Amino acid sequence: MPMLLSLSSLAFLLVCLVHCSRGYVIVNSVSWAVTNQEEAVSAEVDEEVEVDVLPNRLFESSSSIWKASYPAAVYQEQDANSRAELPSPKEVLSFPSRMFSYRREVLSAKAPEQAVPEQPQREKALTARYMVHSSNWGFLATLSTLDKIKGIPFGNILSISDGLLDNSTGVPFFYVSPVLSTVADLMKNPSASLTLSKAETDYCRQNVIDLEDSRCARLTLTGQVVTVPADEIEFARQAMFSRHPVMKKWPPDHNWFFMKMNIQHVWLQDWFGGVAVIPLEDYFKASPMNIE
């Protein structure tokens, strides 16, 4: 008898929640002992459950982020007289588990799986070159020489340029000062990694893509960061000052000088399925000038 009262109370509460929500869904986890008949009902319902996938668009409209996921008709009959009736066990178990109130895409469980086409290596190399050429800054990680964190990776944001706007080299240049801890690290150990993200552009924001989403491309270059040789200083100056004119006015007593990365490895993540390792030959052969 206590079990029957508990189930009746639960069903009554569910009806109240459905009537009060007016189309919005409140999800909670409950469990109770079920009979053989209810297990059969549950198995039948499971076969009809559709699979949810993450939405491509986060918001239904710009005016409000909250929308009713499903109309109240999903949970109640239109006939007013039927609303007072308690739902059957099948109806209770068939409530969709919807935690969010923005639009979702529904993927049929019986739909045939389609393989995601792999992006050609040539296009990945082109994407990498384009990101280097279009980026004005990056995250440079070195092995720290500071006493308290000696040998631990330490990152810094640095302005970069791989050449004039109409002359991309694919090689990142830097304009730095010895007072930077990053420079002290590089003088001790020139190995470093430079990470760039498409988040620097408006692409990810306009397409409502989270910065950690694989479609918001990120590129990591690893190699040796060294001082620019004398015969390349003028090119490095034009490359940096054309993209960052304010550098011309930086205080000279900081002993600014130019560095560049001799790239050894190129890692690109711009789609689901893992990181692509781009051969250096393909990377330097690609030309971002071909992208309009």
C-alpha positions as CSV (number, residue, x, y, z in Angstrom):
1,M,0.0,0.0,0.0
2,P,2.8,2.5,0.8
3,M,4.3,1.8,-2.6
4,L,1.0,2.6,-4.4
5,L,0.6,5.8,-2.5
6,S,4.2,6.8,-3.5
7,L,3.6,6.1,-7.1
8,S,0.3,8.0,-7.1
9,S,1.9,11.0,-5.4
10,L,4.7,10.9,-7.9
11,A,2.3,10.9,-10.8
12,F,0.3,13.7,-9.3
13,L,3.4,15.8,-8.9
14,L,4.4,15.2,-12.5
15,V,1.0,16.3,-13.7
16,C,1.3,19.5,-11.6
17,L,4.7,20.2,-13.0
18,V,3.6,19.7,-16.6
19,H,0.5,22.0,-16.1
20,C,2.5,24.7,-14.5
21,S,5.4,24.7,-16.9
22,R,3.3,25.5,-19.9
23,G,5.7,24.0,-22.4
24,Y,8.9,24.2,-20.4
25,V,10.5,21.1,-19.1
26,I,11.8,20.3,-15.6
27,V,13.9,17.2,-15.5
28,N,14.6,15.2,-12.4
29,S,15.9,11.7,-11.7
30,V,13.7,9.3,-9.8
31,S,13.7,5.6,-9.3
32,W,11.3,3.0,-8.0
33,A,10.6,-0.7,-8.2
34,V,8.7,-1.6,-11.3
35,T,6.6,-4.6,-12.1
36,N,7.1,-6.9,-15.0
37,Q,4.4,-5.1,-16.9
38,E,6.1,-1.8,-16.4
39,E,9.4,-3.2,-17.5
40,A,7.8,-4.3,-20.7
41,V,6.4,-0.8,-21.1
42,S,9.8,0.7,-20.5
43,A,11.4,-1.5,-23.1
44,E,8.8,-0.5,-25.6
45,V,9.4,3.2,-24.9
46,D,13.2,2.8,-25.2
47,E,12.8,1.6,-28.7
48,E,11.0,4.8,-29.6
49,V,13.5,7.3,-27.9
50,E,15.2,9.6,-30.4
51,V,18.9,10.5,-30.0
52,D,19.7,14.2,-29.2
53,V,22.8,15.9,-30.6
54,L,24.2,19.2,-29.7
55,P,22.7,22.2,-31.6
56,N,24.6,24.1,-34.3
57,R,22.9,27.3,-33.2
58,L,22.7,28.1,-29.5
59,F,19.9,30.6,-29.6
60,E,16.5,30.6,-31.2
61,S,16.5,34.3,-31.6
62,S,18.4,37.4,-30.6
63,S,15.6,38.7,-28.4
64,S,15.7,35.9,-25.8
65,I,17.8,32.8,-25.2
66,W,14.9,31.0,-23.5
67,K,12.4,29.2,-25.7
68,A,9.9,26.5,-25.0
69,S,11.5,23.3,-26.0
70,Y,8.2,21.6,-26.8
71,P,4.6,22.7,-26.7
72,A,2.4,21.7,-23.8
73,A,0.5,19.4,-26.1
74,V,3.4,17.0,-26.0
75,Y,2.6,16.3,-22.3
76,Q,-1.1,16.9,-22.1
77,E,-4.3,16.3,-24.1
78,Q,-6.0,19.3,-25.7
79,D,-9.3,18.3,-24.2
80,A,-9.6,20.1,-20.9
81,N,-11.5,17.2,-19.3
82,S,-8.6,14.9,-19.8
83,R,-6.1,17.1,-18.0
84,A,-7.4,16.1,-14.6
85,E,-6.5,12.4,-15.3
86,L,-3.3,11.0,-13.9
87,P,-0.9,9.8,-16.6
88,S,-0.3,6.1,-17.1
89,P,3.1,4.5,-16.3
90,K,3.8,4.5,-20.1
91,E,3.2,8.3,-20.3
92,V,5.4,8.9,-17.2
93,L,8.2,7.0,-18.7
94,S,7.9,8.6,-22.1
95,F,8.5,12.1,-21.0
96,P,11.4,13.4,-23.1
97,S,14.6,14.1,-21.1
98,R,15.2,17.7,-22.2
99,M,17.6,19.6,-20.0
100,F,17.9,22.7,-22.2
101,S,15.4,25.1,-23.7
102,Y,17.2,26.0,-26.9
103,R,16.6,24.3,-30.2
104,R,18.0,20.8,-30.7
105,E,18.6,18.8,-33.8
106,V,17.1,15.3,-33.6
107,L,19.0,12.4,-35.2
108,S,17.0,9.4,-36.0
109,A,18.4,6.3,-34.2
110,K,17.6,4.3,-37.3
111,A,19.2,6.7,-39.8
112,P,22.3,5.3,-41.6
113,E,25.6,6.6,-40.3
114,Q,27.5,8.9,-42.7
115,A,31.2,9.2,-42.5
116,V,32.5,12.8,-42.1
117,P,34.6,13.6,-45.2
118,E,38.3,14.1,-44.3
119,Q,39.7,17.4,-45.2
120,P,42.5,17.0,-47.8
121,Q,46.0,17.6,-46.5
122,R,46.5,20.4,-49.0
123,E,43.6,22.3,-47.5
124,K,44.8,21.8,-44.0
125,A,48.2,23.2,-45.0
126,L,46.5,26.1,-46.6
127,T,44.4,26.7,-43.4
128,A,47.6,26.6,-41.3
129,R,49.4,29.2,-43.5
130,Y,46.3,31.4,-43.6
131,M,46.1,31.4,-39.8
132,V,49.7,32.3,-39.4
133,H,49.5,35.1,-41.9
134,S,46.2,36.5,-40.6
135,S,47.1,36.4,-36.9
136,N,48.5,39.5,-35.1
137,W,49.3,37.7,-31.9
138,G,49.9,34.3,-30.4
139,F,50.5,32.3,-27.2
140,L,54.2,31.4,-26.9
141,A,55.1,28.7,-24.3
142,T,58.6,28.3,-23.1
143,L,60.3,26.4,-20.2
144,S,60.6,28.8,-17.4
145,T,63.9,29.9,-15.9
146,L,62.3,31.6,-12.9
147,D,63.4,30.2,-9.6
148,K,60.0,29.3,-8.3
149,I,58.8,27.6,-11.5
150,K,62.1,26.5,-13.1
151,G,61.6,24.0,-15.9
152,I,57.8,24.4,-15.9
153,P,56.0,25.5,-19.1
154,F,55.3,29.2,-19.0
155,G,53.2,31.1,-21.5
156,N,53.1,34.7,-22.8
157,I,51.1,36.6,-25.4
158,L,53.3,38.1,-28.1
159,S,52.6,40.1,-31.2
160,I,53.6,38.3,-34.4
161,S,53.9,38.8,-38.1
162,D,55.0,36.4,-40.9
163,G,55.6,39.2,-43.4
164,L,53.9,42.1,-45.2
165,L,50.2,41.7,-46.0
166,D,51.1,40.8,-49.6
167,N,54.1,38.7,-48.8
168,S,53.6,35.8,-46.5
169,T,56.6,33.7,-45.4
170,G,54.9,31.3,-42.9
171,V,57.7,32.1,-40.5
172,P,56.5,34.0,-37.3
173,F,58.6,37.0,-36.3
174,F,58.7,38.7,-32.9
175,Y,59.8,42.0,-31.5
176,V,60.9,41.5,-27.9
177,S,63.0,42.9,-25.1
178,P,65.5,41.2,-22.8
179,V,63.4,42.3,-19.8
180,L,60.7,39.8,-20.8
181,S,61.0,36.5,-18.8
182,T,60.1,34.7,-22.1
183,V,63.3,36.0,-23.7
184,A,65.3,34.8,-20.7
185,D,63.7,31.4,-21.1
186,L,64.5,31.3,-24.9
187,M,68.2,32.3,-24.3
188,K,68.5,29.3,-21.9
189,N,66.4,26.9,-24.1
190,P,65.1,28.1,-27.5
191,S,62.5,25.3,-27.8
192,A,59.0,26.7,-27.7
193,S,55.5,26.3,-29.0
194,L,53.4,29.0,-30.6
195,T,49.6,28.5,-30.5
196,L,47.2,30.5,-32.6
197,S,43.4,30.4,-32.6
198,K,40.7,31.4,-35.0
199,A,39.0,33.0,-32.0
200,E,41.1,36.1,-32.9
201,T,38.7,36.6,-35.8
202,D,34.9,36.9,-35.7
203,Y,34.4,33.5,-37.3
204,C,33.7,31.5,-34.1
205,R,31.6,34.2,-32.5
206,Q,29.5,34.8,-35.6
207,N,28.9,31.0,-36.0
208,V,28.2,30.6,-32.3
209,I,31.1,28.1,-31.9
210,D,32.7,27.7,-28.5
211,L,36.4,28.5,-28.4
212,E,37.2,25.0,-27.4
213,D,35.1,23.5,-30.1
214,S,37.2,21.7,-32.7
215,R,35.6,23.8,-35.5
216,C,37.1,26.9,-34.0
217,A,40.5,26.1,-35.4
218,R,43.7,26.2,-33.4
219,L,47.2,25.9,-34.7
220,T,50.4,25.0,-32.8
221,L,53.8,25.5,-34.2
222,T,56.8,24.0,-32.4
223,G,60.5,24.7,-33.0
224,Q,63.4,26.9,-32.0
225,V,63.0,30.6,-31.4
226,V,66.2,32.4,-32.3
227,T,67.5,35.9,-32.9
228,V,67.0,37.1,-36.5
229,P,70.3,37.2,-38.4
230,A,71.7,40.5,-39.6
231,D,70.7,39.9,-43.3
232,E,67.0,39.4,-42.3
233,I,66.6,42.3,-39.8
234,E,65.2,44.8,-42.4
235,F,62.6,42.3,-43.6
236,A,61.7,41.5,-39.9
237,R,61.4,45.2,-39.2
238,Q,59.0,45.8,-42.2
239,A,57.0,42.7,-41.3
240,M,56.5,43.7,-37.7
241,F,56.1,47.5,-38.0
242,S,53.7,47.2,-40.9
243,R,51.3,45.1,-38.8
244,H,52.1,46.8,-35.5
245,P,53.0,50.5,-36.2
246,V,52.9,51.4,-32.5
247,M,56.1,49.4,-32.0
248,K,58.1,52.2,-33.7
249,K,57.4,54.3,-30.6
250,W,58.3,51.8,-27.9
251,P,61.0,53.1,-25.6
252,P,64.5,52.3,-27.1
253,D,66.1,51.8,-23.7
254,H,64.4,48.4,-23.5
255,N,66.8,47.2,-26.2
256,W,64.2,45.7,-28.4
257,F,65.3,43.2,-31.0
258,F,63.8,40.7,-33.5
259,M,63.4,37.0,-33.1
260,K,61.8,34.3,-35.3
261,M,60.7,30.7,-35.0
262,N,62.4,28.0,-37.0
263,I,59.4,25.7,-37.3
264,Q,59.9,22.0,-36.8
265,H,56.4,20.7,-36.5
266,V,52.9,22.0,-37.4
267,W,49.8,20.8,-35.6
268,L,46.3,21.8,-36.7
269,Q,42.9,21.1,-35.1
270,D,40.1,22.5,-37.3
271,W,37.6,19.6,-37.2
272,F,36.5,16.6,-35.2
273,G,38.7,13.5,-35.1
274,G,42.0,14.6,-33.7
275,V,45.0,16.8,-34.6
276,A,46.5,16.8,-38.0
277,V,50.2,16.8,-38.4
278,I,51.1,18.8,-41.5
279,P,54.5,18.1,-43.2
280,L,56.7,21.1,-43.4
281,E,57.0,20.8,-47.1
282,D,53.2,21.0,-47.5
283,Y,53.1,23.9,-45.1
284,F,55.6,26.1,-46.8
285,K,54.3,25.2,-50.3
286,A,50.8,26.4,-49.5
287,S,50.1,30.1,-50.2
288,P,47.5,32.0,-48.1
289,M,47.4,34.6,-51.0
290,N,45.1,32.0,-52.8
291,I,42.4,32.6,-50.2
292,E,40.1,35.4,-51.0
